[in-house]
């Protein structure tokens, strides 16, 4: 899960954000937003008014950030809410502040409101259900740290798949449009599960995607050779009527790419690459959602079972370059593309 947060109208009057000699705090906020957060705001928000208190250079940066949803995850709401200045000007002060929790988990405030709320005991009363913090407190935010820890921790034997998906992938998938998978053994595992009449990682992913509102472009890079070079598996494939691993794979994929599992997919392409690519360039296994991605030691095997039967390392990153460069490098190897949708 990502942290749903908002900036109060007074947040950009924060002493830290207005200190032009302290640019690191702006970068820190941007990085945590990019990696762990979703900015929630009312659709009628005036960004120019929002940012008028900070210096011109940082105002340009924040204007670009706030209007660039391709890199930063946002959630625009038709509902509106009173800002802290409005709540502070009525008696009792800050009455109804707990209503913020209907919209987001964390609110960034300036120091003045934070100190006043601390003196009134409001900050401590809200603990556990909702956070109000200053920009300088993001590194110690329980909500952001919980997401950070969930994203980065390894999974162990006995962990539940649904919990793993919820903690690591659910919101990344919900707020993205491009999904890329690079996993040498994924095609083989899909066919193995077809033969065993088991649910595959591919089927699990389709079912999850079908629950969201977005449209997805999916690319899967794997190796059909891993099927064809396994004589025992290939014999089983042929016993089911397929001439080779490719036909068995396509039969299985097309079986599940029907409504409702297909309704959220705008395009879907599989790329079969020779094994040399995975030995030289694509040894690691990747699961990418727009500009966020995981490097996963055991690939998508974790989505094949409801309860984990092996430990798995998850390294979490942001940025598109690594995975996109790998996709571009496929042209240096023998490969075959199939456009499914």
Secondary structure as GFF3:
##gff-version 3
##sequence-region A 1 341
A	DSSP	beta_strand	3	7	.	.	.	ID=ss1
A	DSSP	three_ten_helix	11	13	.	.	.	ID=ss2
A	DSSP	alpha_helix	15	18	.	.	.	ID=ss3
A	DSSP	alpha_helix	24	36	.	.	.	ID=ss4
A	DSSP	beta_strand	37	42	.	.	.	ID=ss5
A	DSSP	alpha_helix	47	50	.	.	.	ID=ss6
A	DSSP	alpha_helix	56	66	.	.	.	ID=ss7
A	DSSP	beta_strand	74	77	.	.	.	ID=ss8
A	DSSP	alpha_helix	84	88	.	.	.	ID=ss9
A	DSSP	three_ten_helix	97	102	.	.	.	ID=ss10
A	DSSP	beta_strand	106	109	.	.	.	ID=ss11
A	DSSP	alpha_helix	111	119	.	.	.	ID=ss12
A	DSSP	alpha_helix	122	126	.	.	.	ID=ss13
A	DSSP	beta_strand	131	134	.	.	.	ID=ss14
A	DSSP	three_ten_helix	135	140	.	.	.	ID=ss15
A	DSSP	alpha_helix	142	152	.	.	.	ID=ss16
A	DSSP	alpha_helix	161	164	.	.	.	ID=ss17
A	DSSP	pi_helix	165	169	.	.	.	ID=ss18
A	DSSP	alpha_helix	170	174	.	.	.	ID=ss19
A	DSSP	beta_strand	178	182	.	.	.	ID=ss20
A	DSSP	alpha_helix	186	195	.	.	.	ID=ss21
A	DSSP	alpha_helix	201	209	.	.	.	ID=ss22
A	DSSP	beta_strand	216	222	.	.	.	ID=ss23
A	DSSP	alpha_helix	225	228	.	.	.	ID=ss24
A	DSSP	alpha_helix	231	239	.	.	.	ID=ss25
A	DSSP	alpha_helix	245	256	.	.	.	ID=ss26
A	DSSP	beta_strand	265	273	.	.	.	ID=ss27
A	DSSP	alpha_helix	275	280	.	.	.	ID=ss28
A	DSSP	beta_strand	286	289	.	.	.	ID=ss29
A	DSSP	beta_strand	292	296	.	.	.	ID=ss30
A	DSSP	three_ten_helix	299	304	.	.	.	ID=ss31
A	DSSP	beta_strand	314	318	.	.	.	ID=ss32
A	DSSP	alpha_helix	321	329	.	.	.	ID=ss33
A	DSSP	three_ten_helix	330	332	.	.	.	ID=ss34
A	DSSP	beta_strand	335	339	.	.	.	ID=ss35
###
